């Protein structure tokens, strides 16, 4: 303690009265102050700051060779009406037709159900040279038991059905007075002559015939738009398939 007192400045010795207890307390205060100052400066020293790492984009995934990625969906067509499918034909069904007139091999032929007039003409060896095919509807679907005549003078126009003497094209459904009108071959003008049938309803009948491949029975006339039970009852005795 004597050494500390000797090293203490004179004004401190005078102020404290050189008492050992007071001198020791002052010394402790000075040491604590120095320690706090040192700690303060140590904590406030500058520290190096590490720059943030760059964020890199993930590499694009490449599909393995031989494996294709998901295919894009095909664009859907909106507003395009679908074509009505033809009615299914029973497997093994047949129709028998009589082909005559200016064909190479006239006669009775058995063809698959759903065959058309063109198929019947081809099965009969084809049309002879010079035959008049005006009004021939070779795309018409054949019905069982009809007669197909090609360029026969005076032949009754249009007649699916046995003994009808129909023209190969099915251009109409008229014939002798009082004969039933053929729903499968009559034109719009001929159907318009029926009672209660105007041009609009006649066109509906033709459109229904085209869409469904012809009439297989008179009762199918009920399916035509605009024909109710009362009108069907009036038309039933005047028409045939």
C-alpha atoms as a printed R data frame, in Angstrom:
    type eleno elety resid chain resno        x       y        z
1   ATOM     1    CA   UNK     A     1    0.000   0.000    0.000
2   ATOM     2    CA   UNK     A     2    2.899   2.329    0.675
3   ATOM     3    CA   UNK     A     3    4.151   1.851   -2.890
4   ATOM     4    CA   UNK     A     4    0.699   2.694   -4.339
5   ATOM     5    CA   UNK     A     5    0.509   5.776   -2.192
6   ATOM     6    CA   UNK     A     6    3.901   6.918   -3.371
7   ATOM     7    CA   UNK     A     7    2.840   6.593   -7.003
8   ATOM     8    CA   UNK     A     8   -0.445   8.438   -6.480
9   ATOM     9    CA   UNK     A     9   -0.412  12.026   -7.673
10  ATOM    10    CA   UNK     A    10    0.005  14.686   -5.054
11  ATOM    11    CA   UNK     A    11   -3.434  16.189   -5.545
12  ATOM    12    CA   UNK     A    12   -4.968  12.780   -5.012
13  ATOM    13    CA   UNK     A    13   -2.985  12.261   -1.813
14  ATOM    14    CA   UNK     A    14   -4.059  15.708   -0.606
15  ATOM    15    CA   UNK     A    15   -7.714  15.152   -1.557
16  ATOM    16    CA   UNK     A    16   -8.043  11.747   -0.015
17  ATOM    17    CA   UNK     A    17   -5.992  12.524    3.059
18  ATOM    18    CA   UNK     A    18   -3.723   9.564    2.167
19  ATOM    19    CA   UNK     A    19   -5.962   7.147    4.029
20  ATOM    20    CA   UNK     A    20   -5.300   3.562    2.947
21  ATOM    21    CA   UNK     A    21   -8.978   2.599    2.687
22  ATOM    22    CA   UNK     A    22   -9.801   5.588    0.564
23  ATOM    23    CA   UNK     A    23   -6.783   5.032   -1.654
24  ATOM    24    CA   UNK     A    24   -7.702   1.398   -2.236
25  ATOM    25    CA   UNK     A    25  -11.291   2.291   -3.192
26  ATOM    26    CA   UNK     A    26  -10.105   4.901   -5.653
27  ATOM    27    CA   UNK     A    27   -7.722   2.450   -7.211
28  ATOM    28    CA   UNK     A    28  -10.549  -0.103   -7.729
29  ATOM    29    CA   UNK     A    29  -12.752   2.554   -9.335
30  ATOM    30    CA   UNK     A    30  -10.010   3.472  -11.764
31  ATOM    31    CA   UNK     A    31   -9.407  -0.162  -12.687
32  ATOM    32    CA   UNK     A    32  -13.105  -0.753  -13.282
33  ATOM    33    CA   UNK     A    33  -13.340   2.387  -15.422
34  ATOM    34    CA   UNK     A    34  -10.369   1.310  -17.504
35  ATOM    35    CA   UNK     A    35  -11.891  -2.160  -17.950
36  ATOM    36    CA   UNK     A    36  -15.255  -0.767  -19.059
37  ATOM    37    CA   UNK     A    37  -13.607   1.633  -21.489
38  ATOM    38    CA   UNK     A    38  -11.550  -1.164  -22.973
39  ATOM    39    CA   UNK     A    39  -14.623  -3.370  -23.366
40  ATOM    40    CA   UNK     A    40  -16.585  -0.568  -24.990
41  ATOM    41    CA   UNK     A    41  -13.888   0.076  -27.571
42  ATOM    42    CA   UNK     A    42  -13.452  -3.671  -28.206
43  ATOM    43    CA   UNK     A    43  -17.126  -4.184  -28.940
44  ATOM    44    CA   UNK     A    44  -17.275  -1.114  -31.192
45  ATOM    45    CA   UNK     A    45  -14.427  -2.212  -33.421
46  ATOM    46    CA   UNK     A    46  -15.297  -2.663  -37.154
47  ATOM    47    CA   UNK     A    47  -15.927  -6.252  -38.279
48  ATOM    48    CA   UNK     A    48  -15.689  -7.567  -41.832
49  ATOM    49    CA   UNK     A    49  -19.093  -8.219  -43.465
50  ATOM    50    CA   UNK     A    50  -19.461 -11.182  -45.819
51  ATOM    51    CA   UNK     A    51  -21.124 -10.401  -49.125
52  ATOM    52    CA   UNK     A    52  -24.354 -12.360  -49.796
53  ATOM    53    CA   UNK     A    53  -24.103 -15.296  -52.186
54  ATOM    54    CA   UNK     A    54  -25.535 -14.866  -55.645
55  ATOM    55    CA   UNK     A    55  -28.740 -16.758  -56.291
56  ATOM    56    CA   UNK     A    56  -28.435 -18.694  -59.536
57  ATOM    57    CA   UNK     A    57  -31.339 -19.907  -61.633
58  ATOM    58    CA   UNK     A    58  -31.966 -23.603  -61.476
59  ATOM    59    CA   UNK     A    59  -30.839 -25.425  -64.639
60  ATOM    60    CA   UNK     A    60  -33.593 -26.396  -67.064
61  ATOM    61    CA   UNK     A    61  -34.684 -29.998  -66.739
62  ATOM    62    CA   UNK     A    62  -34.020 -31.922  -69.912
63  ATOM    63    CA   UNK     A    63  -36.110 -34.991  -70.529
64  ATOM    64    CA   UNK     A    64  -34.074 -38.162  -70.969
65  ATOM    65    CA   UNK     A    65  -33.493 -39.227  -74.534
66  ATOM    66    CA   UNK     A    66  -36.296 -41.363  -75.826
67  ATOM    67    CA   UNK     A    67  -38.872 -39.933  -73.387
68  ATOM    68    CA   UNK     A    68  -40.959 -37.118  -74.720
69  ATOM    69    CA   UNK     A    69  -42.409 -34.497  -72.435
70  ATOM    70    CA   UNK     A    70  -46.144 -33.970  -71.991
71  ATOM    71    CA   UNK     A    71  -47.826 -33.189  -75.251
72  ATOM    72    CA   UNK     A    72  -49.848 -29.977  -75.470
73  ATOM    73    CA   UNK     A    73  -53.567 -30.428  -75.483
74  ATOM    74    CA   UNK     A    74  -55.172 -30.186  -78.890
75  ATOM    75    CA   UNK     A    75  -57.370 -27.111  -79.347
76  ATOM    76    CA   UNK     A    76  -61.024 -27.893  -79.167
77  ATOM    77    CA   UNK     A    77  -63.275 -26.789  -81.929
78  ATOM    78    CA   UNK     A    78  -66.205 -24.816  -80.673
79  ATOM    79    CA   UNK     A    79  -69.387 -24.267  -82.593
80  ATOM    80    CA   UNK     A    80  -68.728 -26.894  -85.294
81  ATOM    81    CA   UNK     A    81  -71.813 -29.124  -85.602
82  ATOM    82    CA   UNK     A    82  -71.074 -32.800  -85.856
83  ATOM    83    CA   UNK     A    83  -72.377 -34.766  -88.817
84  ATOM    84    CA   UNK     A    84  -75.095 -37.202  -87.701
85  ATOM    85    CA   UNK     A    85  -73.998 -40.793  -88.103
86  ATOM    86    CA   UNK     A    86  -75.967 -43.162  -90.281
87  ATOM    87    CA   UNK     A    87  -78.179 -45.643  -88.417
88  ATOM    88    CA   UNK     A    88  -76.373 -48.902  -87.672
89  ATOM    89    CA   UNK     A    89  -77.027 -51.773  -90.071
90  ATOM    90    CA   UNK     A    90  -77.400 -55.257  -88.553
91  ATOM    91    CA   UNK     A    91  -74.524 -57.538  -89.483
92  ATOM    92    CA   UNK     A    92  -75.435 -59.943  -92.272
93  ATOM    93    CA   UNK     A    93  -78.664 -58.122  -93.232
94  ATOM    94    CA   UNK     A    94  -79.585 -58.229  -96.943
95  ATOM    95    CA   UNK     A    95  -81.882 -56.410  -99.353
96  ATOM    96    CA   UNK     A    96  -83.326 -57.869 -102.547
97  ATOM    97    CA   UNK     A    97  -83.905 -55.494 -105.469
98  ATOM    98    CA   UNK     A    98  -85.001 -55.872 -109.094
99  ATOM    99    CA   UNK     A    99  -82.711 -53.950 -111.473
100 ATOM   100    CA   UNK     A   100  -83.927 -53.470 -115.056
101 ATOM   101    CA   UNK     A   101  -83.793 -51.136 -118.011
102 ATOM   102    CA   UNK     A   102  -80.574 -50.102 -119.711
103 ATOM   103    CA   UNK     A   103  -78.139 -52.083 -117.590
104 ATOM   104    CA   UNK     A   104  -75.820 -54.839 -118.785
105 ATOM   105    CA   UNK     A   105  -77.142 -57.672 -116.585
106 ATOM   106    CA   UNK     A   106  -80.716 -56.923 -115.460
107 ATOM   107    CA   UNK     A   107  -82.313 -59.156 -112.860
108 ATOM   108    CA   UNK     A   108  -83.026 -59.700 -109.189
109 ATOM   109    CA   UNK     A   109  -79.996 -58.967 -107.017
110 ATOM   110    CA   UNK     A   110  -79.238 -59.601 -103.341
111 ATOM   111    CA   UNK     A   111  -77.095 -56.884 -101.791
112 ATOM   112    CA   UNK     A   112  -75.936 -56.067  -98.252
113 ATOM   113    CA   UNK     A   113  -78.330 -53.878  -96.280
114 ATOM   114    CA   UNK     A   114  -77.368 -50.220  -96.548
115 ATOM   115    CA   UNK     A   115  -76.333 -50.530 -100.198
116 ATOM   116    CA   UNK     A   116  -77.150 -47.636 -102.503
117 ATOM   117    CA   UNK     A   117  -78.489 -47.359 -106.044
118 ATOM   118    CA   UNK     A   118  -74.920 -47.026 -107.335
119 ATOM   119    CA   UNK     A   119  -74.096 -50.420 -105.780
120 ATOM   120    CA   UNK     A   120  -77.115 -52.005 -107.492
121 ATOM   121    CA   UNK     A   121  -76.108 -50.574 -110.886
122 ATOM   122    CA   UNK     A   122  -72.553 -51.817 -110.435
123 ATOM   123    CA   UNK     A   123  -73.796 -55.296 -109.469
124 ATOM   124    CA   UNK     A   124  -75.928 -55.309 -112.626
125 ATOM   125    CA   UNK     A   125  -72.814 -54.795 -114.759
126 ATOM   126    CA   UNK     A   126  -73.112 -51.042 -115.054
127 ATOM   127    CA   UNK     A   127  -75.253 -48.742 -117.160
128 ATOM   128    CA   UNK     A   128  -75.304 -49.215 -120.936
129 ATOM   129    CA   UNK     A   129  -73.755 -46.597 -123.187
130 ATOM   130    CA   UNK     A   130  -76.153 -43.779 -123.993
131 ATOM   131    CA   UNK     A   131  -78.518 -44.420 -121.085
132 ATOM   132    CA   UNK     A   132  -80.189 -41.279 -119.741
133 ATOM   133    CA   UNK     A   133  -79.302 -40.833 -116.069
134 ATOM   134    CA   UNK     A   134  -80.990 -37.475 -115.662
135 ATOM   135    CA   UNK     A   135  -82.502 -37.321 -112.193
136 ATOM   136    CA   UNK     A   136  -80.851 -40.547 -111.108
137 ATOM   137    CA   UNK     A   137  -80.037 -40.395 -107.409
138 ATOM   138    CA   UNK     A   138  -77.285 -42.992 -107.246
139 ATOM   139    CA   UNK     A   139  -76.578 -42.114 -103.618
140 ATOM   140    CA   UNK     A   140  -80.031 -43.212 -102.395
141 ATOM   141    CA   UNK     A   141  -80.155 -46.117  -99.933
142 ATOM   142    CA   UNK     A   142  -81.951 -49.158 -101.293
143 ATOM   143    CA   UNK     A   143  -84.948 -50.699  -99.565
144 ATOM   144    CA   UNK     A   144  -85.856 -54.345  -99.673
145 ATOM   145    CA   UNK     A   145  -88.174 -55.355 -102.533
146 ATOM   146    CA   UNK     A   146  -87.860 -52.210 -104.654
147 ATOM   147    CA   UNK     A   147  -87.496 -52.118 -108.417
148 ATOM   148    CA   UNK     A   148  -84.755 -50.010 -110.003
149 ATOM   149    CA   UNK     A   149  -85.307 -49.141 -113.675
150 ATOM   150    CA   UNK     A   150  -82.823 -47.184 -115.800
151 ATOM   151    CA   UNK     A   151  -84.042 -45.056 -118.717
152 ATOM   152    CA   UNK     A   152  -87.270 -46.982 -119.324
153 ATOM   153    CA   UNK     A   153  -89.774 -44.901 -121.359
154 ATOM   154    CA   UNK     A   154  -93.116 -44.525 -119.577
155 ATOM   155    CA   UNK     A   155  -91.816 -46.087 -116.362
156 ATOM   156    CA   UNK     A   156  -93.370 -44.779 -113.180
157 ATOM   157    CA   UNK     A   157  -90.969 -42.432 -111.414
158 ATOM   158    CA   UNK     A   158  -89.426 -43.347 -108.157
159 ATOM   159    CA   UNK     A   159  -90.585 -46.517 -106.684
160 ATOM   160    CA   UNK     A   160  -89.076 -48.436 -103.860
161 ATOM   161    CA   UNK     A   161  -91.391 -51.306 -103.205
162 ATOM   162    CA   UNK     A   162  -92.397 -54.389 -105.134
163 ATOM   163    CA   UNK     A   163  -93.846 -53.800 -108.572
164 ATOM   164    CA   UNK     A   164  -93.472 -50.042 -108.337
165 ATOM   165    CA   UNK     A   165  -91.558 -49.639 -111.576
166 ATOM   166    CA   UNK     A   166  -89.301 -47.037 -109.970
167 ATOM   167    CA   UNK     A   167  -86.603 -45.078 -111.806
168 ATOM   168    CA   UNK     A   168  -83.032 -45.744 -110.649
169 ATOM   169    CA   UNK     A   169  -82.612 -42.247 -109.367
170 ATOM   170    CA   UNK     A   170  -85.785 -42.175 -107.350
171 ATOM   171    CA   UNK     A   171  -86.567 -38.760 -108.756
172 ATOM   172    CA   UNK     A   172  -90.133 -38.725 -107.571
173 ATOM   173    CA   UNK     A   173  -92.907 -40.578 -105.909
174 ATOM   174    CA   UNK     A   174  -95.777 -39.891 -108.255
175 ATOM   175    CA   UNK     A   175  -97.155 -42.155 -110.953
176 ATOM   176    CA   UNK     A   176 -100.592 -43.260 -111.923
177 ATOM   177    CA   UNK     A   177 -103.424 -41.264 -110.378
178 ATOM   178    CA   UNK     A   178 -104.229 -42.529 -106.901
179 ATOM   179    CA   UNK     A   179 -100.879 -44.333 -106.479
180 ATOM   180    CA   UNK     A   180  -99.219 -43.826 -103.070
181 ATOM   181    CA   UNK     A   181  -96.327 -41.361 -103.013
182 ATOM   182    CA   UNK     A   182  -92.943 -42.872 -102.187
183 ATOM   183    CA   UNK     A   183  -91.351 -41.224  -99.163
184 ATOM   184    CA   UNK     A   184  -87.927 -42.493 -100.263
185 ATOM   185    CA   UNK     A   185  -87.938 -41.013 -103.764
186 ATOM   186    CA   UNK     A   186  -90.480 -38.201 -104.014
187 ATOM   187    CA   UNK     A   187  -89.193 -34.683 -104.572
188 ATOM   188    CA   UNK     A   188  -90.153 -31.654 -102.510
189 ATOM   189    CA   UNK     A   189  -92.596 -30.602 -105.243
190 ATOM   190    CA   UNK     A   190  -94.297 -34.014 -105.277
191 ATOM   191    CA   UNK     A   191  -94.573 -34.164 -101.493
192 ATOM   192    CA   UNK     A   192  -96.056 -30.652 -101.561
193 ATOM   193    CA   UNK     A   193  -99.089 -32.037 -103.413
194 ATOM   194    CA   UNK     A   194 -100.102 -34.150 -100.407
195 ATOM   195    CA   UNK     A   195 -102.905 -32.738  -98.244
196 ATOM   196    CA   UNK     A   196 -101.632 -30.671  -95.330
197 ATOM   197    CA   UNK     A   197  -98.026 -30.709  -96.607
198 ATOM   198    CA   UNK     A   198  -96.524 -27.408  -97.716
199 ATOM   199    CA   UNK     A   199  -93.056 -26.628  -99.102
200 ATOM   200    CA   UNK     A   200  -91.534 -26.326  -95.632
201 ATOM   201    CA   UNK     A   201  -92.898 -29.643  -94.345
202 ATOM   202    CA   UNK     A   202  -91.990 -31.326  -97.622
203 ATOM   203    CA   UNK     A   203  -88.397 -30.158  -97.181
204 ATOM   204    CA   UNK     A   204  -88.405 -31.529  -93.616
205 ATOM   205    CA   UNK     A   205  -89.435 -34.922  -94.987
206 ATOM   206    CA   UNK     A   206  -86.613 -34.887  -97.561
207 ATOM   207    CA   UNK     A   207  -84.068 -33.761  -94.922
208 ATOM   208    CA   UNK     A   208  -85.159 -36.553  -92.556
209 ATOM   209    CA   UNK     A   209  -84.866 -39.075  -95.404
210 ATOM   210    CA   UNK     A   210  -81.334 -37.907  -96.229
211 ATOM   211    CA   UNK     A   211  -80.194 -37.852  -92.612
212 ATOM   212    CA   UNK     A   212  -81.492 -41.318  -91.698
213 ATOM   213    CA   UNK     A   213  -80.835 -43.112  -94.996
214 ATOM   214    CA   UNK     A   214  -84.460 -43.339  -96.101
215 ATOM   215    CA   UNK     A   215  -87.779 -44.474  -94.624
216 ATOM   216    CA   UNK     A   216  -88.097 -48.153  -93.740
217 ATOM   217    CA   UNK     A   217  -91.772 -47.864  -92.859
218 ATOM   218    CA   UNK     A   218  -94.549 -45.287  -93.106
219 ATOM   219    CA   UNK     A   219  -94.663 -45.066  -89.299
220 ATOM   220    CA   UNK     A   220  -91.268 -43.330  -89.332
221 ATOM   221    CA   UNK     A   221  -93.068 -40.319  -90.782
222 ATOM   222    CA   UNK     A   222  -94.092 -39.470  -87.196
223 ATOM   223    CA   UNK     A   223  -90.436 -38.634  -86.470
224 ATOM   224    CA   UNK     A   224  -90.446 -35.739  -88.957
225 ATOM   225    CA   UNK     A   225  -90.702 -32.332  -87.355
226 ATOM   226    CA   UNK     A   226  -94.141 -30.825  -87.944
227 ATOM   227    CA   UNK     A   227  -96.101 -34.075  -88.362
228 ATOM   228    CA   UNK     A   228  -98.430 -34.865  -85.504
229 ATOM   229    CA   UNK     A   229 -100.794 -37.766  -85.006
230 ATOM   230    CA   UNK     A   230 -103.687 -36.096  -86.843
231 ATOM   231    CA   UNK     A   231 -101.614 -35.176  -89.893
232 ATOM   232    CA   UNK     A   232  -99.998 -38.611  -89.909
233 ATOM   233    CA   UNK     A   233 -103.453 -40.232  -89.953
234 ATOM   234    CA   UNK     A   234 -104.313 -38.166  -93.062
235 ATOM   235    CA   UNK     A   235 -101.049 -39.030  -94.827
236 ATOM   236    CA   UNK     A   236 -100.743 -42.713  -93.919
237 ATOM   237    CA   UNK     A   237 -102.986 -44.096  -96.693
238 ATOM   238    CA   UNK     A   238 -101.416 -41.765  -99.290
239 ATOM   239    CA   UNK     A   239  -97.743 -42.646  -98.865
240 ATOM   240    CA   UNK     A   240  -95.445 -45.648  -98.779
241 ATOM   241    CA   UNK     A   241  -91.716 -46.187  -97.946
